[in-house]
Amino acid sequence: MNLSFQWLKEYLNITASPQEIGVLLTKHAQEVAEVRPLFKASFLALAQVLSVEPIEGSKNKKCTVNVNGQQKTIVCGASNVAKDQTVIVALPGATLPGGKKIEVTQLAGISSEGMICSLSELGINPKFIQEEGIHVVQGPFNAEALEDMIIELDLTPNRMDLLSVLGCAYEVGALTHQKVKLPLISVTESATKNPYEIKIETDDCHAYYGRLIENITVKESPEWLKVRLMAAGIRPINNIVDITNYVMIDLGQPLHAFDHDQLTSNIIRIRNANAKEKFTTLDQQVRTLTEKDIVITDDHYPVALGGVMGGLDSEVTPDTVNVFLESALFEPKVISKTSRRLDLRSESSMRFERGVSPDRVLLALNKAAQLMAELGSGTVAKGVAEAVKKPAPPRQIEITLAKINQTLGVPLSALDIETIFDRLELPFKVQNERYQVAVPPRRIDLEIAQDLIEEIGRLVGYDHLPSHLPSTVSEGQLSPVQKKRRQVKTHLEGLGFSEVITYSLNQEKKDLPFIKTSKPVSILRPLNEANQTLKQSLVPGLLDVISYHQARQIEDVMIYEWSKSYQTDGESERLGLAMMGRVNEPSWNLTKAVDFYQIKGMVEHVLSLYGVEASYHPLDLKGYHPHQSALVVVSGKTVGQMGHVHPLVLRDYDLENVFVAELDVATLALVEKTSPAYHPVSKMPFVKRDVAFTVPLTMPASDLVDGIHQAQIDALQNVEIIDVYQGSPLKENEKSITLRVYLSKEGHTFKTEEIDQRIKSLTDALITSLKITQRL
Amino acid sequence: MKEFETIKQRFLESLSACKSDAEIADLKAEYLGKTGVLTALMQQMKDLPADEKPKHGAAVNAIKVFIEDEIIRFKEKKYQERLTEKLASEKLDITLPGNQQTPGVRHLLNQIVEEIEDLFVGLGYQVKEGPEIETDENNFEKLNLPADHPARDMQDSFYIDPHTLLRTHTSPVQVRTMIEKGGLEPVKIICPGKVYRRDDDDATHSHQFMQIEGLVVDQNTSMADLKGTLLKMAQAMFGEDRTIRLRPSYFPFTEPSVEVDVSCYQCEGKGCSLCKQTGYIEILGAGMVHPNVLKMSGYDPDKYQGFAFGIGVERIAMLRHGIEDIRHFYTNDHRFLKQFKR
């Protein structure tokens, strides 16, 4: 809402500045986006053009003008400047929008004492301007309007009562402790009887009033009216249309003017449209209607789409002589649906869909009819044609002083409350600190007790509320899952990974290489092709980030993402890791390219934080290197996969050698863990022996470790793989694996023979079970 | 006795000339060995008068101790000399970088989430999380946004089917928590998480973003409690000197509703380009929980009341660090992320 300060002053005696009113509104009512002058220049004045003389050899003209009784000479280049015009001049000292400074200047040897302005030179939006060249003031106009200020309000959907100057006046009145001065509106009627008859045949129209205004002249509106509309942000068109808009901004009631002579009867029938009924709106679009829309008909044809837009055939044109003026009350929800369906949002539909004040429907009709007669030199026919349903009684809201104070947390007195209700002009009754407020029609947004608390709170001013913490005593702590998540993240960062957050929406086809079964969750109306489904794997998002860096010559990347993955059977938390390049970032003496065992080490690290150990099994997923990838299994449950991303997949990302892991942290968090039991630290020395075996190249090292454990060697504490070797003198299909075995037994010191005997039975067991040879 | 002094002197001279441990061993044998100098001295004792014998014995012993101590001292000195040489040969260029694994960083958005979580955990709040795929009942209806509400336009949300969508705020977690508590006990929670709106991405809009909402429901929870809580948060985020301003606003799920501004930290409220000359910057929306919301989640609005607030994590990050484009958070450029080390 663009509120003209001068217009507002018609309803209130305001001594404060527009800026001060702006601050009050922001603090206590609705946010003011800006307080700005209508004409963005100072030192403006009205002037009468006394004479215009051509200047030889120039298209400029020498104009003599009268400014407040003083004659001044101004050189003007506009072609439309003429004697006897009233114009707006910027006098020396003025600064125009864009920073242009007006001074006395010499033009063609003539001293020019100012500038005759066009509206665009004064910062008026070009879409409001009807003319070329300088602006010629039409009809009576008060020079004060040149100094009008606009208060631009950002309205929230509940405060549509502020979509009118009168509504704003009630609000500013409440904030400045004064009552609104309501002007009396009287209509001078002619002897002709209003011939119209109104028939409402729908539940969606609650009231309809019509007047006939005869013998008017459609022409340009007078200056004061055009300036008011421009202040409100509406383009002036002609006096009839402008008056309907003016009254709408003034009172909040949308009106519609029909060309009386284009209507085929004097019966106005308001009904729901027929299914697929066609209607041409005045923007020349043919609209297909539904039974939910409201049409105004002249008994034969639809002439307006109720509350939304008029029809082309009955539009007021420069040739219109008689006007049928409508002021009606439509069901907000219906208007909202129609305007949305047809994508037709107008100043009118916006007001109807939020609800207009029922007590201003007739008032607006009369105000507009009277203005039309005055400004169009016509007459208003006698009587109002009307059809009005019984209005609902005013809404009553009850509230106690205790509830008000309990909610706001401030001790207000009964007097405080009553003063605020008075300031808001809300009629109320009170008994035992229980208030009953009768909501006036202009404030249909007030529905429940809490709405009244808000009125009181904002008028008291939230600045005046005390400020303290809730008295509710409660236990605050992160859940075990949340704590673990933070711990793992912190470890990962210590290991060199940075966290990324990628979009949850992507394309199913990007996930396919990394999931066993695709059960995508699809969006009904995706924004674009790349955002059709929710991600089922974290890997594509990580590859995108890596690819971004690769394209920017950043080749050592370690990233992780902690996010959900989503499938039709649910969403679950996952951890994704990705590595490319060198593990130690550029180092002069130690760099290691990422490989399978690096990412596996990271996975093992994470699993150790969950207190679990995993077994690793061949992985069958297209997105991974068939021989450098693994399925991660904990206690018989798959908890993830990891490995070298398949070169064919990487090719799509323009990448090579990327290692990733994806872990189902939701499942990991559920793995049962027993709290650690204490074992006294052994005082016995332990014995370590290394044994090497020659084994087939394809044999997994875990076979040897498992084999040793299965042999159940007495006093065996631990087995480590300390070396894997391939090459001479081994055959091509062989490798050597060296194990380190730790023996220790409580209360026993081993003799050499005892150790030898145990190592021999261990070696023999492996040789027998795995058919391998010991390497001596 | 002069003879004894001469022996000591001679020994010290020989010791200082020793070049190796072997030479020292030989010297030690020369003096302390079975046929050594001291043995010879001891043998002189039998020729002495009985009253001089103890004195002589003590003097020989003293020389023995002296020689042994000197050898230890000399060895230690030689060891230290060799060590000093060795250390000198090990001189490194200490300006070369160390072999650390450069630590990674937590994403800025999660740093802020954790900061806010920590603040509220300290104030006795629980951190509640919930699903991102929600029913429209939890996301809208139970928050007083009935089916024909304009804010529920299909255009503005990512629907999966007519009754399921990607949550547009984390408020459904509040609904779930209230229902879980059965309307019988106070609620004091914050709900961080990802939310989604059907916006085209540009410098200030993102179809995915992070939000933190807070909810307190109890029998006497008031707007003054809300104000104190928000002040605490604003100060934690933007500095101890900040003040806040509450302005009337509108949300379907709260009544009264307020927008909350923090005093501008760049100009201290005097007015600058950051705060558009107003001295204040809008940071969040809040209000008293609408009685319909309480009722629909099982709380009796005549007995319970509460406050709720919602804050955009990206907005906080952008304000605090002067970040100009919301898309940076989702591009994940290392050179961006690594600027925000904790």
Interface residues (C-beta under 8 A of the other chain):
Chain A: T26 K27 H28 A29 Q30 E31 T156 P157 N158 R159 K333 S336 K337 R340 Q406 T407 L408 G409 V410 I448 A449 Q450 D451 I453 E454 G457 R458 Y462 D463 L465 P466 S467 H468 L469 P470 S471 T472 V473 S474 E475 G476 Q477 L478 S479 Q482 R486 K489 T490 L492 E493 G494 L495 G496 F497 S498 E499 V500 I501 T502 Y503 S504 L505 V521 S522 I523 L524 R525 P526 L527 N531 L534 V545 Y548 H549 R552 I554 V557 M558 I559 Y560 K564 Y566 E571 V583 N584 E585 S587 W588 N589 L590
Chain B: L96 P97 N99 Q101 T102 P103 G104 V105 R106 H107 L109 N110 E114 E117 F120 V121 G122 L123 G124 Y125 Q126 V127 E129 P131 E132 I133 D148 P150 D153 M154 Q155 F158 Y159 I160 D161 L166 P186 K188 K194 Y196 R198 D200 H207 Q208 M210 V216 D218 N220 T221 S222 M223 A224 D225 K227 G228 T229 L231 K232 R245 L246 R247 P248 S249 Y250 E255 P256 S257 V258 E259 M288 H290 P291 Q305 F329 Y330 T331 N332 D333 H334 R335 L337 K338
